[in-house]
């Protein structure tokens, strides 16, 4: 197993820590595949009830490692479309398709694709010292890893265009006030708060949480009528779940529910 992503499962939470701190956790092929394997495990392993993604060292993720793509070496221009299709896009799709909560703890700079992977997660905490940088324009590229999709839908065109064209750092507190992330917290409490949230969700009615996640994600491209139909169908499934039966029973018996995610 690769040490570029540290993996730990405890209390139903699968923690995935990007672990190339000397490179600000920038992606190489090995780390791409290790992160994808971790997300795939969350899909396949019923004991995983929630996922927490964070970074080691002083950065969350600086995007793609450009060290092996130095134009001065005289090598052919890289096929970056193939890089996206082979590495980034499958991972983003796995995160969005996972019917379990994905929490991100941004512990430092999140730049380029690193920023966009973070905001693709369901609940994002960031240390107050962290910065989000859409660095693509500085090297002549377009925002990828879902950046043009998520930034526009979350922030609207004016802010999405300014962030990506100017490539100015966005503080964690501004990111929170703009609604790009859930919360900016003190650096020293970041992991504790993110992990506590992940554990809380892991103990929750994850069957319904998964349905909720998919409904909210689908709403951006649906009409109201289409969304009402999806809500109807999803609520029908939720109402037949063991989690719903347990939740109602616990309420009537005035005790804490013990959900199983089924």
C-alpha positions in Angstrom: 0.0 0.0 0.0 1.3 3.5 -0.9 2.4 5.8 1.9 1.4 8.8 -0.2 -2.1 8.6 1.4 -2.3 7.5 5.0 -5.4 5.4 5.7 -7.1 4.8 9.1 -10.6 3.4 9.9 -12.0 4.1 13.3 -15.5 4.6 14.7 -16.9 4.2 11.2 -14.8 7.1 9.8 -12.3 6.4 7.0 -9.5 9.0 7.3 -7.5 9.6 4.2 -4.5 11.9 4.7 -2.6 13.2 1.7 1.0 12.5 2.6 3.6 14.2 0.4 4.3 17.1 2.8 7.6 17.9 1.2 5.7 18.7 -2.0 2.7 20.4 -0.2 0.8 17.1 -1.0 0.8 17.8 -4.7 -0.4 15.0 -6.9 1.8 12.4 -8.6 0.4 9.3 -10.2 1.0 7.2 -7.1 -0.9 9.6 -4.8 -3.8 9.8 -7.4 -4.2 6.1 -7.3 -3.9 5.8 -3.6 -6.6 8.4 -3.0 -8.9 6.8 -5.5 -8.4 3.4 -3.8 -9.4 5.0 -0.5 -12.6 6.5 -1.9 -13.4 3.2 -3.6 -12.9 1.4 -0.3 -15.5 3.7 1.2 -17.9 2.6 -1.6 -17.2 -1.1 -1.0 -16.8 -1.4 2.8 -20.1 -1.3 4.7 -18.2 -0.6 7.9 -17.2 2.8 6.5 -20.0 5.2 7.4 -18.2 8.5 6.6 -14.9 9.8 5.0 -12.5 12.4 6.2 -9.9 13.8 3.8 -7.1 16.1 5.0 -3.4 16.7 4.4 -0.2 16.2 6.3 2.3 19.0 7.0 1.7 22.7 6.3 -0.4 22.3 3.2 -3.6 20.5 2.2 -2.8 20.0 -1.5 -1.0 22.2 -4.1 -2.6 20.5 -7.1 -0.6 18.7 -9.7 3.1 18.1 -9.1 4.7 20.0 -12.0 8.2 18.7 -11.3 8.0 16.0 -13.9 6.5 18.3 -16.5 9.3 20.8 -17.0 9.2 22.2 -20.6 12.9 22.9 -20.3 13.6 19.2 -20.5 12.5 19.2 -24.2 10.0 16.4 -23.8 6.7 16.5 -25.8 3.9 18.6 -24.4 1.8 16.6 -21.9 -1.7 15.5 -22.8 -3.5 17.2 -19.8 -6.9 16.0 -21.1 -5.7 12.5 -20.6 -4.4 13.3 -17.1 -7.8 14.6 -16.2 -9.7 11.6 -17.7 -7.3 9.1 -16.2 -6.7 10.5 -12.7 -8.7 13.5 -11.5 -12.1 12.9 -13.1 -12.6 9.3 -11.8 -11.8 10.4 -8.3 -14.1 13.4 -8.4 -16.9 11.2 -9.7 -16.3 8.7 -6.9 -16.5 11.4 -4.2 -19.8 12.8 -5.7 -21.3 9.3 -6.2 -20.5 8.1 -2.7 -23.7 7.7 -0.7 -21.9 8.5 2.5 -20.8 11.9 3.9 -17.3 13.1 2.8 -15.8 15.7 5.1 -12.7 17.7 4.2 -10.3 19.4 6.7 -8.2 21.9 4.7 -5.2 22.3 7.0 -3.2 24.7 4.8 -2.9 26.0 1.2 -5.3 24.4 -1.2 -4.3 25.3 -4.7 -5.4 24.4 -8.2 -7.0 21.0 -8.3 -6.3 20.7 -4.6 -8.8 23.5 -4.0 -11.3 22.0 -6.3 -11.1 18.5 -4.8 -11.7 20.1 -1.4 -14.8 22.0 -2.4 -16.2 18.9 -4.1 -16.5 17.3 -0.7 -19.8 17.5 1.2 -18.7 19.4 4.3 -15.5 21.5 4.3 -13.7 22.8 7.3 -10.6 25.0 6.9 -8.0 26.3 9.2 -8.1 30.0 9.5 -4.6 30.2 8.1 -5.6 28.2 5.0 -5.9 29.8 1.6 -7.8 28.6 -1.5 -6.0 29.6 -4.8 -7.3 29.0 -8.3 -3.8 29.0 -9.6 -4.5 27.7 -13.1 -4.3 31.1 -14.9 -0.7 31.6 -13.7 0.4 28.7 -15.9 -2.0 29.2 -18.8 -4.5 26.6 -17.9 -8.3 26.4 -17.2 -9.8 25.5 -13.8 -10.2 21.7 -13.7 -11.2 19.0 -11.2 -14.8 20.3 -11.4 -13.7 23.9 -10.7 -15.7 25.6 -13.4 -18.8 23.6 -12.3 -18.7 24.0 -8.5 -17.3 27.5 -8.3 -20.0 28.8 -10.7 -22.9 27.0 -8.9 -21.7 27.9 -5.4 -20.5 31.5 -5.9 -22.1 32.7 -9.2 -20.3 33.9 -12.3 -18.8 37.2 -11.1 -16.9 35.6 -8.2 -16.0 32.4 -10.1 -14.6 34.4 -13.0 -12.6 36.8 -10.7 -11.2 34.0 -8.6 -10.1 31.9 -11.6 -8.8 34.8 -13.8 -7.0 36.7 -11.1 -5.7 33.7 -9.2 -5.8 35.7 -6.0 -5.7 33.7 -2.7 -9.0 33.5 -0.9 -8.8 33.3 2.9 -10.6 30.5 4.8 -12.8 33.1 6.5 -13.8 34.7 3.3 -14.4 31.3 1.8 -16.8 30.6 4.7 -18.5 34.0 4.4 -19.0 33.5 0.7 -20.5 30.1 1.2 -17.7 28.2 -0.5 -17.0 26.1 2.5 -18.9 25.2 5.7 -16.7 26.7 8.4 -13.3 28.3 9.1 -11.9 27.3 12.5 -8.8 27.9 14.6 -5.8 25.9 13.3 -5.3 24.0 16.5 -8.9 22.7 16.6 -9.3 21.9 12.9 -8.8 18.2 12.9 -10.7 17.7 16.2 -13.7 19.5 14.9 -13.7 17.9 11.5 -13.2 14.4 13.1 -16.0 15.0 15.6 -18.3 15.9 12.8 -17.3 12.9 10.8 -18.0 10.6 13.8 -21.3 12.3 14.4 -22.4 11.7 10.8 -21.0 8.1 10.9 -23.4 7.4 13.8 -26.3 9.0 11.9 -28.9 7.7 9.5 -26.5 7.4 6.7 -29.0 5.8 4.4 -31.0 9.0 4.4 -27.9 11.1 4.3 -26.8 9.4 1.1 -30.1 10.1 -0.5 -30.0 13.7 0.7 -26.5 14.2 -0.8 -27.6 12.8 -4.2 -30.8 14.9 -4.3 -29.0 18.2 -3.5 -26.3 17.4 -6.2 -29.0 16.7 -8.8 -31.0 19.9 -8.1 -28.6 22.1 -10.0 -29.7 20.7 -13.3 -33.4 19.9 -12.5 -36.6 21.7 -12.8 -38.8 22.0 -9.7 -41.1 19.3 -11.1 -38.2 17.0 -11.7 -36.8 17.6 -8.2 -40.2 17.0 -6.6 -40.4 13.7 -8.3 -36.9 12.7 -7.1 -37.8 13.8 -3.6 -41.0 11.6 -3.7 -39.0 8.6 -4.9 -36.2 9.1 -2.4 -38.6 9.6 0.5 -40.3 6.4 -0.5 -37.0 4.6 -0.2 -36.1 6.3 3.1 -39.5 5.5 4.6 -38.9 1.8 4.0 -35.4 1.8 5.5 -34.4 0.3 8.8 -32.9 3.6 9.8 -36.3 5.3 9.6 -37.9 2.6 11.7 -35.2 2.9 14.3 -35.4 6.7 14.3 -39.1 6.7 14.9 -38.9 4.0 17.5 -36.1 5.8 19.4 -38.1 9.0 19.3 -41.2 7.4 20.8 -39.1 5.6 23.4 -37.2 8.8 24.2 -33.8 7.3 23.7 -30.8 7.8 21.3 -31.2 6.1 18.0 -28.7 3.4 16.9 -28.6 3.7 13.1 -27.1 1.1 10.9 -27.1 2.9 7.5 -29.7 0.5 6.1 
